[in-house]
Amino acid sequence: MRVLVTGGAGFIGANLCRELTARAEIGEVIALDDLSTGRAENLDGTDVRLIRETILDPDQVSKHVSEVDAVVHLAARPSVPRSLTDPVASHDVNATGTINVLEACRRGSVHLVLASSSSVYGSVRDLPKHEDLPTRPLSPYGASKLAGEAYALAYGASFGLPVLPFRFFNVYGPLQPAGHAYAAVIPAFIDAALRGDPVLVHGDGGQTRDFTFVGTVTGVLADAVLRRVTSAEPVNLAFGTRVSLLELTRRLSTVVGTAVEVRHGPSRTGDVRDSQAADGRLHRLFPEAVPVPLETGLEQTVAWFRESSARTAAPS
């Protein structure tokens, strides 16, 4: 079996490529990535074939999809704040790029697993968020992910394309970068904590998130590919946990072994107040999926940050 991972040199993509190469049933893993946010170094030590191309080139996408049995579509322009700076770029990659991947898959009826986002729920306040709730994105990023998800479901209904759209919730873990303006919350917090700096919390810190360790996510994605799981409805890929940002800093303090200082800043446009997944549909499709506990995931992520820092500091 041959699998193509778009965005395969990114944080989730590179972790998935490593997971897939460990599966005996999979003969080759190909990563398609333009390296705009991904890093080739994320695939070091693997036999993954990296192709540096953009999903905005339909001919190249079609060429590489025609060579595989399944596609996991993770390539995206991430980040709510980034989408506020350049909404059109987010639309181009997350919506038009997804159409290019869907068209390529349609030609060969290639199984497609793709990543949507919990951002599609937006201003809907119901908790936990179940997939039958209305979708009211608060940012161009959320809208662009909803567009890609909707197109995937429409291709499934219109053309019989085997698709499985997942809504990711705050995925974190090794290989997730920090040190830039659009860093996700956990790597940003860890990076600051290990440097002895206060962590920046936007707002009062009472906002909650359903954090999901990347190893849990990639395990489900690999299982979906191997069992050719499909769904005519979106599926939350999270497990119903709910942790405030202030509670996250307390747990991180325990992991790093020192008190993490908090600095509050203004709330950010486009951020949702609370996020928590209903996981009933996920468990029906993946009854054996078990999440990595937050404490365990934080320990593994902090260890990776420390190892990465040590490698960077080591003399060449």
Secondary structure as a PSIPRED ss2 file (coil, helix, strand):
# PSIPRED VFORMAT (PSIPRED V4.0)

   1 M C   1.000  0.000  0.000
   2 R E   0.000  0.000  1.000
   3 V E   0.000  0.000  1.000
   4 L E   0.000  0.000  1.000
   5 V E   0.000  0.000  1.000
   6 T E   0.000  0.000  1.000
   7 G C   1.000  0.000  0.000
   8 G C   1.000  0.000  0.000
   9 A C   1.000  0.000  0.000
  10 G C   1.000  0.000  0.000
  11 F H   0.000  1.000  0.000
  12 I H   0.000  1.000  0.000
  13 G H   0.000  1.000  0.000
  14 A H   0.000  1.000  0.000
  15 N H   0.000  1.000  0.000
  16 L H   0.000  1.000  0.000
  17 C H   0.000  1.000  0.000
  18 R H   0.000  1.000  0.000
  19 E H   0.000  1.000  0.000
  20 L H   0.000  1.000  0.000
  21 T H   0.000  1.000  0.000
  22 A C   1.000  0.000  0.000
  23 R C   1.000  0.000  0.000
  24 A C   1.000  0.000  0.000
  25 E C   1.000  0.000  0.000
  26 I C   1.000  0.000  0.000
  27 G C   1.000  0.000  0.000
  28 E E   0.000  0.000  1.000
  29 V E   0.000  0.000  1.000
  30 I E   0.000  0.000  1.000
  31 A E   0.000  0.000  1.000
  32 L E   0.000  0.000  1.000
  33 D C   1.000  0.000  0.000
  34 D C   1.000  0.000  0.000
  35 L C   1.000  0.000  0.000
  36 S C   1.000  0.000  0.000
  37 T C   1.000  0.000  0.000
  38 G C   1.000  0.000  0.000
  39 R C   1.000  0.000  0.000
  40 A H   0.000  1.000  0.000
  41 E H   0.000  1.000  0.000
  42 N H   0.000  1.000  0.000
  43 L H   0.000  1.000  0.000
  44 D C   1.000  0.000  0.000
  45 G C   1.000  0.000  0.000
  46 T C   1.000  0.000  0.000
  47 D C   1.000  0.000  0.000
  48 V C   1.000  0.000  0.000
  49 R E   0.000  0.000  1.000
  50 L E   0.000  0.000  1.000
  51 I E   0.000  0.000  1.000
  52 R C   1.000  0.000  0.000
  53 E C   1.000  0.000  0.000
  54 T C   1.000  0.000  0.000
  55 I C   1.000  0.000  0.000
  56 L C   1.000  0.000  0.000
  57 D C   1.000  0.000  0.000
  58 P H   0.000  1.000  0.000
  59 D H   0.000  1.000  0.000
  60 Q H   0.000  1.000  0.000
  61 V H   0.000  1.000  0.000
  62 S H   0.000  1.000  0.000
  63 K H   0.000  1.000  0.000
  64 H H   0.000  1.000  0.000
  65 V H   0.000  1.000  0.000
  66 S C   1.000  0.000  0.000
  67 E C   1.000  0.000  0.000
  68 V C   1.000  0.000  0.000
  69 D C   1.000  0.000  0.000
  70 A E   0.000  0.000  1.000
  71 V E   0.000  0.000  1.000
  72 V E   0.000  0.000  1.000
  73 H E   0.000  0.000  1.000
  74 L C   1.000  0.000  0.000
  75 A C   1.000  0.000  0.000
  76 A C   1.000  0.000  0.000
  77 R C   1.000  0.000  0.000
  78 P C   1.000  0.000  0.000
  79 S C   1.000  0.000  0.000
  80 V H   0.000  1.000  0.000
  81 P H   0.000  1.000  0.000
  82 R H   0.000  1.000  0.000
  83 S H   0.000  1.000  0.000
  84 L H   0.000  1.000  0.000
  85 T H   0.000  1.000  0.000
  86 D C   1.000  0.000  0.000
  87 P H   0.000  1.000  0.000
  88 V H   0.000  1.000  0.000
  89 A H   0.000  1.000  0.000
  90 S H   0.000  1.000  0.000
  91 H H   0.000  1.000  0.000
  92 D H   0.000  1.000  0.000
  93 V H   0.000  1.000  0.000
  94 N H   0.000  1.000  0.000
  95 A H   0.000  1.000  0.000
  96 T H   0.000  1.000  0.000
  97 G H   0.000  1.000  0.000
  98 T H   0.000  1.000  0.000
  99 I H   0.000  1.000  0.000
 100 N H   0.000  1.000  0.000
 101 V H   0.000  1.000  0.000
 102 L H   0.000  1.000  0.000
 103 E H   0.000  1.000  0.000
 104 A H   0.000  1.000  0.000
 105 C H   0.000  1.000  0.000
 106 R H   0.000  1.000  0.000
 107 R H   0.000  1.000  0.000
 108 G H   0.000  1.000  0.000
 109 S C   1.000  0.000  0.000
 110 V C   1.000  0.000  0.000
 111 H E   0.000  0.000  1.000
 112 L E   0.000  0.000  1.000
 113 V E   0.000  0.000  1.000
 114 L E   0.000  0.000  1.000
 115 A E   0.000  0.000  1.000
 116 S E   0.000  0.000  1.000
 117 S E   0.000  0.000  1.000
 118 S H   0.000  1.000  0.000
 119 S H   0.000  1.000  0.000
 120 V H   0.000  1.000  0.000
 121 Y C   1.000  0.000  0.000
 122 G E   0.000  0.000  1.000
 123 S C   1.000  0.000  0.000
 124 V C   1.000  0.000  0.000
 125 R C   1.000  0.000  0.000
 126 D C   1.000  0.000  0.000
 127 L C   1.000  0.000  0.000
 128 P C   1.000  0.000  0.000
 129 K E   0.000  0.000  1.000
 130 H C   1.000  0.000  0.000
 131 E C   1.000  0.000  0.000
 132 D C   1.000  0.000  0.000
 133 L C   1.000  0.000  0.000
 134 P C   1.000  0.000  0.000
 135 T C   1.000  0.000  0.000
 136 R E   0.000  0.000  1.000
 137 P C   1.000  0.000  0.000
 138 L C   1.000  0.000  0.000
 139 S C   1.000  0.000  0.000
 140 P H   0.000  1.000  0.000
 141 Y H   0.000  1.000  0.000
 142 G H   0.000  1.000  0.000
 143 A H   0.000  1.000  0.000
 144 S H   0.000  1.000  0.000
 145 K H   0.000  1.000  0.000
 146 L H   0.000  1.000  0.000
 147 A H   0.000  1.000  0.000
 148 G H   0.000  1.000  0.000
 149 E H   0.000  1.000  0.000
 150 A H   0.000  1.000  0.000
 151 Y H   0.000  1.000  0.000
 152 A H   0.000  1.000  0.000
 153 L H   0.000  1.000  0.000
 154 A H   0.000  1.000  0.000
 155 Y H   0.000  1.000  0.000
 156 G H   0.000  1.000  0.000
 157 A H   0.000  1.000  0.000
 158 S H   0.000  1.000  0.000
 159 F H   0.000  1.000  0.000
 160 G C   1.000  0.000  0.000
 161 L C   1.000  0.000  0.000
 162 P C   1.000  0.000  0.000
 163 V E   0.000  0.000  1.000
 164 L E   0.000  0.000  1.000
 165 P E   0.000  0.000  1.000
 166 F E   0.000  0.000  1.000
 167 R E   0.000  0.000  1.000
 168 F E   0.000  0.000  1.000
 169 F C   1.000  0.000  0.000
 170 N C   1.000  0.000  0.000
 171 V E   0.000  0.000  1.000
 172 Y E   0.000  0.000  1.000
 173 G C   1.000  0.000  0.000
 174 P C   1.000  0.000  0.000
 175 L C   1.000  0.000  0.000
 176 Q C   1.000  0.000  0.000
 177 P C   1.000  0.000  0.000
 178 A C   1.000  0.000  0.000
 179 G C   1.000  0.000  0.000
 180 H C   1.000  0.000  0.000
 181 A C   1.000  0.000  0.000
 182 Y C   1.000  0.000  0.000
 183 A C   1.000  0.000  0.000
 184 A C   1.000  0.000  0.000
 185 V H   0.000  1.000  0.000
 186 I H   0.000  1.000  0.000
 187 P H   0.000  1.000  0.000
 188 A H   0.000  1.000  0.000
 189 F H   0.000  1.000  0.000
 190 I H   0.000  1.000  0.000
 191 D H   0.000  1.000  0.000
 192 A H   0.000  1.000  0.000
 193 A H   0.000  1.000  0.000
 194 L H   0.000  1.000  0.000
 195 R H   0.000  1.000  0.000
 196 G C   1.000  0.000  0.000
 197 D C   1.000  0.000  0.000
 198 P C   1.000  0.000  0.000
 199 V E   0.000  0.000  1.000
 200 L E   0.000  0.000  1.000
 201 V E   0.000  0.000  1.000
 202 H E   0.000  0.000  1.000
 203 G C   1.000  0.000  0.000
 204 D C   1.000  0.000  0.000
 205 G C   1.000  0.000  0.000
 206 G C   1.000  0.000  0.000
 207 Q C   1.000  0.000  0.000
 208 T E   0.000  0.000  1.000
 209 R E   0.000  0.000  1.000
 210 D C   1.000  0.000  0.000
 211 F C   1.000  0.000  0.000
 212 T E   0.000  0.000  1.000
 213 F E   0.000  0.000  1.000
 214 V H   0.000  1.000  0.000
 215 G H   0.000  1.000  0.000
 216 T H   0.000  1.000  0.000
 217 V H   0.000  1.000  0.000
 218 T H   0.000  1.000  0.000
 219 G H   0.000  1.000  0.000
 220 V H   0.000  1.000  0.000
 221 L H   0.000  1.000  0.000
 222 A H   0.000  1.000  0.000
 223 D H   0.000  1.000  0.000
 224 A H   0.000  1.000  0.000
 225 V H   0.000  1.000  0.000
 226 L H   0.000  1.000  0.000
 227 R H   0.000  1.000  0.000
 228 R C   1.000  0.000  0.000
 229 V C   1.000  0.000  0.000
 230 T C   1.000  0.000  0.000
 231 S C   1.000  0.000  0.000
 232 A C   1.000  0.000  0.000
 233 E C   1.000  0.000  0.000
 234 P C   1.000  0.000  0.000
 235 V E   0.000  0.000  1.000
 236 N E   0.000  0.000  1.000
 237 L E   0.000  0.000  1.000
 238 A C   1.000  0.000  0.000
 239 F C   1.000  0.000  0.000
 240 G C   1.000  0.000  0.000
 241 T C   1.000  0.000  0.000
 242 R C   1.000  0.000  0.000
 243 V E   0.000  0.000  1.000
 244 S E   0.000  0.000  1.000
 245 L H   0.000  1.000  0.000
 246 L H   0.000  1.000  0.000
 247 E H   0.000  1.000  0.000
 248 L H   0.000  1.000  0.000
 249 T H   0.000  1.000  0.000
 250 R H   0.000  1.000  0.000
 251 R H   0.000  1.000  0.000
 252 L H   0.000  1.000  0.000
 253 S H   0.000  1.000  0.000
 254 T H   0.000  1.000  0.000
 255 V H   0.000  1.000  0.000
 256 V H   0.000  1.000  0.000
 257 G C   1.000  0.000  0.000
 258 T C   1.000  0.000  0.000
 259 A C   1.000  0.000  0.000
 260 V C   1.000  0.000  0.000
 261 E C   1.000  0.000  0.000
 262 V E   0.000  0.000  1.000
 263 R E   0.000  0.000  1.000
 264 H E   0.000  0.000  1.000
 265 G E   0.000  0.000  1.000
 266 P C   1.000  0.000  0.000
 267 S C   1.000  0.000  0.000
 268 R C   1.000  0.000  0.000
 269 T C   1.000  0.000  0.000
 270 G C   1.000  0.000  0.000
 271 D C   1.000  0.000  0.000
 272 V C   1.000  0.000  0.000
 273 R C   1.000  0.000  0.000
 274 D E   0.000  0.000  1.000
 275 S C   1.000  0.000  0.000
 276 Q C   1.000  0.000  0.000
 277 A E   0.000  0.000  1.000
 278 A C   1.000  0.000  0.000
 279 D C   1.000  0.000  0.000
 280 G H   0.000  1.000  0.000
 281 R H   0.000  1.000  0.000
 282 L H   0.000  1.000  0.000
 283 H H   0.000  1.000  0.000
 284 R H   0.000  1.000  0.000
 285 L H   0.000  1.000  0.000
 286 F C   1.000  0.000  0.000
 287 P C   1.000  0.000  0.000
 288 E C   1.000  0.000  0.000
 289 A C   1.000  0.000  0.000
 290 V C   1.000  0.000  0.000
 291 P C   1.000  0.000  0.000
 292 V C   1.000  0.000  0.000
 293 P C   1.000  0.000  0.000
 294 L H   0.000  1.000  0.000
 295 E H   0.000  1.000  0.000
 296 T H   0.000  1.000  0.000
 297 G H   0.000  1.000  0.000
 298 L H   0.000  1.000  0.000
 299 E H   0.000  1.000  0.000
 300 Q H   0.000  1.000  0.000
 301 T H   0.000  1.000  0.000
 302 V H   0.000  1.000  0.000
 303 A H   0.000  1.000  0.000
 304 W H   0.000  1.000  0.000
 305 F H   0.000  1.000  0.000
 306 R H   0.000  1.000  0.000
 307 E H   0.000  1.000  0.000
 308 S H   0.000  1.000  0.000
 309 S H   0.000  1.000  0.000
 310 A H   0.000  1.000  0.000
 311 R H   0.000  1.000  0.000
 312 T H   0.000  1.000  0.000
 313 A H   0.000  1.000  0.000
 314 A C   1.000  0.000  0.000
 315 P C   1.000  0.000  0.000
 316 S C   1.000  0.000  0.000
